Amino acid sequence: MIEDMKKRLLEGDEEERRVAVVALGGLREKEAVLLLVSALGDQSWRVRKTAEEILEGFAGEESLVPALIGSLRSEDNAGMRNSAASVLVRIGWSAIPYLIETLKDVDKDIRKFAADILGEIGDKTAISPLVDALRDSDDNIRSSAAEALGKIGGDEVVNALVYVLTNTEDDIWLRYSALEALGKTGSGMPIEPIISLLDEKLLRKAAMDALAKSCDLRATPHLVAGLHDKSRGCREAAVTGLNSIYKSLPFQERLTVDEEIRANAEPYLLTGLLDSTSIDIKKSAVVILGIMGGGADPAMILNLASDERMQDAVTDAFVKMGEKGLDVLTGAFPKAEDKMRSYICTVLGKIGDKKGISILTKALSDPYGHTRRSATLAIAEIGAIETLPFLIPLLLDEYEDVEEAAVQAIIRLSKEKHNRDPGWDRE
């Protein structure tokens, strides 16, 4: 049977080769394992993926891991190397001793594969060998080892990466990789060694990215300073970092960030980031501009809400702007398109200022149904009980969702009025 399967793998069409791989999965002979590993180099993606899935079930077979590591040496077959690496990650623990030994291989490409795969497996038994690999003679392997350690994480990893930052002044690429790896370990990392690298031009952006992952309030002044960097990349890293930390903090600590931003950041630098192709960067810039009162032109922020992906960030910004944002919203409403009018009503409700009631009351008769609904819900959110008479006609609105919103609003406002004047509904 083995010879028949071997022939099919060599001479059969794609489906015959795939069926042969499935058949080999029912055998437990060493030669079957080797044939399945050879199928990882098949020209067909379907055949390779089938072989990967089947080989995962052979995790305990003694011949499997050496054969897979041998496949990593197939310089002329990238498909085989990638599939072999995928299987090694899948079988995990049984491959780790072999991969650790492979970190000492004479072939630097194989050493790099071993470091990458150990990082993907993520087992802590690989930490010490990967720390040793930080001293490899090859730049790429040292960087791969740092990256792999970042994926594994833990105190031992953090200590090793911090040591790299502070003791490898001549190895910029390794320190860059260590910064990226530290960022992956998450909050709780020591930020002082990272802050010390902000003055190094080639490492500044990576340092800001790592600070962003720290969720540490102490990083805030340094990221605010980064908003003024000459490099746009650094400014982008600073603004996304500030937003990331801001979202992770409790309310009271957010107030500290607010003060730092308002005192030391320049709005025009953030406005220049609003044309970014990155939604994350644009959202972050909008959030920080909101803290600063919207900058010179809050209308520019409102225009971004035409992209629904930006609406939550724009809403938060206008809520923080207060009266300045309110004036922009009410001024823009009359000439706004249908969807924007509806959105403006929603934001006015979130702001909760009764100065928006005039616009919202007019919006109850807006020709666009979604605007009527949004205005109704916003009025209820503000608690404008004086508008109750204007809501009654909406109980017969042509759209069911407007009617439902009117019912909800009337019930909510009636309860509000009763709480203020318990006898009003019996008069």
Buried (B, 14 or more C-beta within 10 A) or exposed (E): EBEEBBEBBEEBEEEBBBBBBEBBBEBEEEBBBBBBBBBBBBEBEEBBBBBBBBBBEBBEBEBBBEBBBEBBBBEEBEBBBBBBBBBBBBBBEBBBEBBBEBBEBEEBBBBBBBBBBBBBBEBEEBBEBBBBBBEBEEBBBBBBBBBBBBBBBEEBBBEBBBBBBBEBEEBEBBBBBBBBBBBBBEEEBBBEBBBEBBEBEEBBBBBBBBBBBBBBBEBBBBBBBBBEBEEEEBBBBBBBBBBBBBEBBEEEBBEEBBEBBEEEBEBEBBBEBBEBEEEBBBBBBBBBBBBBBBBEBBEBBBBBBBEEEBBEBBBBBBBBBBEEBBEBBBEBBEEBEEBBBBBBBBBBBBBEBEEBBEBBBEBBEBEBBBBBBBBBBBBBBBBBBEBBEBBEEBEEBEEEEBBBBBBEBBEBBBEBBBEEEEEEEEE
